[in-house]
Amino acid sequence: MQRILVTGGAGFIGSNLTLALQERHPQAEITVVDDFRSGDFRNLRGFQGCFVSADVSRLDWSARFRDETFDAIFHEASITDTTVHDQLLQAHDNIEGFRRLLEFALPAQTPVVYASSAATYGITSGVNREDQAPAPANIYAFSKVHLDNLARRYARRTPSWKIVGLRYFNVYGPRETHKKAAASMIYQLYLQMKAGRRPRVFRAGEQKRDFVYVKDVVAGTIAALAAPRSGVYNCGSGHPFSFNEVIAALNTALGTSLEPDYFENPYSFYQPHTEADMTKARNELSFVPAYPPASGIADYVKILESGTV
Ligand SMILES: NC(=O)c1ccc[n+]([C@@H]2O[C@H](COP(=O)([O-])OP(=O)(O)OC[C@H]3O[C@@H](n4cnc5c(N)ncnc54)[C@H](O)[C@@H]3O)[C@@H](O)[C@H]2O)c1
């Protein structure tokens, strides 16, 4: 790969992806497009490529990149705060941003890997498979369902073009600090425990989530380029892990023994269990996550404690 475009590269996953691509392909020209609405320039420390500050949903792609072609496009840009309830804004910026990008990539059939989400499955419990019907519970999830729909439509019209979506589950890892309240539960609990406080979770901490380490997400996203055809794939760890288990893993990594501080769950329904079925990703992308949650958390805490990110 000589020319790579990453949207949302100043964000959590996008910056980890950009820096990993730079390391793997030192000769490649990497371009990042981001408008900093939730990203942070500090995530791109060490990035030697080209930065374009623009909103992907308003950018005139053809004018901006006139004669430039890319060997691959990774689309991570999105409003990611699920508490943004402005339906027009979420739908416009997320869906139209993707449509513009696809229109730009279409003539050269540049392979596109884009970030979908486990949120497309809705408030279900148990194992999620890619062929499940979507059930978006909020406008963010709705926008992601329409990314999948758009990708399917463009791929059907141009079967030789590869457009691959990844349904990320609960991602955690370095370079998520800027997300503040929207950062992972693992990071929130780490901060509480680091400050010497008992970690607060809903009673009785047995709710399970498919937490996936960002290093695995980066590996899965790059592996998606080699997908045999267009389609959508789960990207989780495949190991549901309870909040109590997260706290135990953080205690081990931090050398503490803080007990959970349980409080009543104010929600009438709260997903008891999320889990990615990773069969399709394993069979078709040869993608097997390397970090079960306990090892991902250990690695993450080591990085946080080193103060390097
Ligand atoms: N983190 C997770 O657990 C998770 C789970 C499922 C899906 N995802 C998806 O993964 C992708 C990356 O998420 P993240 O966790 O890194 O979030 P993030 O908020 O850290 O990153 C998103 C980046 O996109 C940029 N951006 C947003 N809208 C833009 C626009 N219209 N034009 C240009 N730049 C724009 C932001 O400034 C930010 O840098 C998103 O598409 C998100 O929906 C993330």
PDBQT file of the ligand as one rigid body, heavy atoms in Angstrom, charges set to zero:
ROOT
HETATM    1  N1  LIG A 401     -15.065   3.070  20.479  1.00  0.00    +0.000 N 
HETATM    2  C1  LIG A 401     -15.993   2.142  20.363  1.00  0.00    +0.000 C 
HETATM    3  O1  LIG A 401     -16.250   1.363  21.318  1.00  0.00    +0.000 OA
HETATM    4  C2  LIG A 401     -16.753   1.969  19.072  1.00  0.00    +0.000 A 
HETATM    5  C3  LIG A 401     -17.738   0.959  19.011  1.00  0.00    +0.000 A 
HETATM    6  C4  LIG A 401     -18.442   0.815  17.817  1.00  0.00    +0.000 A 
HETATM    7  C5  LIG A 401     -18.176   1.606  16.709  1.00  0.00    +0.000 A 
HETATM    8  N2  LIG A 401     -17.223   2.582  16.811  1.00  0.00    +0.000 N 
HETATM    9  C6  LIG A 401     -16.965   3.407  15.618  1.00  0.00    +0.000 C 
HETATM   10  O2  LIG A 401     -15.573   3.495  15.394  1.00  0.00    +0.000 OA
HETATM   11  C7  LIG A 401     -15.236   4.758  14.820  1.00  0.00    +0.000 C 
HETATM   12  C8  LIG A 401     -14.177   5.454  15.645  1.00  0.00    +0.000 C 
HETATM   13  O3  LIG A 401     -14.699   5.681  16.957  1.00  0.00    +0.000 OA
HETATM   14  P1  LIG A 401     -13.793   6.209  18.146  1.00  0.00    +0.000 P 
HETATM   15  O4  LIG A 401     -14.145   5.425  19.350  1.00  0.00    +0.000 OA
HETATM   16  O5  LIG A 401     -12.386   6.263  17.715  1.00  0.00    +0.000 OA
HETATM   17  O6  LIG A 401     -14.396   7.670  18.354  1.00  0.00    +0.000 OA
HETATM   18  P2  LIG A 401     -13.703   9.112  18.359  1.00  0.00    +0.000 P 
HETATM   19  O7  LIG A 401     -14.804  10.045  18.697  1.00  0.00    +0.000 OA
HETATM   20  O8  LIG A 401     -12.519   9.094  19.232  1.00  0.00    +0.000 OA
HETATM   21  O9  LIG A 401     -13.253   9.282  16.853  1.00  0.00    +0.000 OA
HETATM   22  C9  LIG A 401     -14.055   9.777  15.827  1.00  0.00    +0.000 C 
HETATM   23  C10 LIG A 401     -13.219  10.773  15.041  1.00  0.00    +0.000 C 
HETATM   24  O10 LIG A 401     -13.959  11.205  13.896  1.00  0.00    +0.000 OA
HETATM   25  C11 LIG A 401     -13.895  12.630  13.796  1.00  0.00    +0.000 C 
HETATM   26  N3  LIG A 401     -15.118  13.049  13.110  1.00  0.00    +0.000 N 
HETATM   27  C12 LIG A 401     -16.392  12.867  13.514  1.00  0.00    +0.000 A 
HETATM   28  N4  LIG A 401     -17.239  13.321  12.582  1.00  0.00    +0.000 NA
HETATM   29  C13 LIG A 401     -16.483  13.822  11.577  1.00  0.00    +0.000 A 
HETATM   30  C14 LIG A 401     -16.773  14.417  10.317  1.00  0.00    +0.000 A 
HETATM   31  N5  LIG A 401     -18.036  14.587   9.901  1.00  0.00    +0.000 N 
HETATM   32  N6  LIG A 401     -15.759  14.799   9.537  1.00  0.00    +0.000 NA
HETATM   33  C15 LIG A 401     -14.469  14.625   9.910  1.00  0.00    +0.000 A 
HETATM   34  N7  LIG A 401     -14.124  14.053  11.087  1.00  0.00    +0.000 NA
HETATM   35  C16 LIG A 401     -15.123  13.652  11.900  1.00  0.00    +0.000 A 
HETATM   36  C17 LIG A 401     -13.784  13.103  15.234  1.00  0.00    +0.000 C 
HETATM   37  O11 LIG A 401     -13.235  14.402  15.338  1.00  0.00    +0.000 OA
HETATM   38  C18 LIG A 401     -12.886  12.028  15.836  1.00  0.00    +0.000 C 
HETATM   39  O12 LIG A 401     -11.527  12.351  15.681  1.00  0.00    +0.000 OA
HETATM   40  C19 LIG A 401     -16.541   5.541  14.736  1.00  0.00    +0.000 C 
HETATM   41  O13 LIG A 401     -17.088   5.398  13.449  1.00  0.00    +0.000 OA
HETATM   42  C20 LIG A 401     -17.423   4.843  15.763  1.00  0.00    +0.000 C 
HETATM   43  O14 LIG A 401     -18.797   5.003  15.478  1.00  0.00    +0.000 OA
HETATM   44  C21 LIG A 401     -16.503   2.779  17.966  1.00  0.00    +0.000 A 
ENDROOT
TORSDOF 0
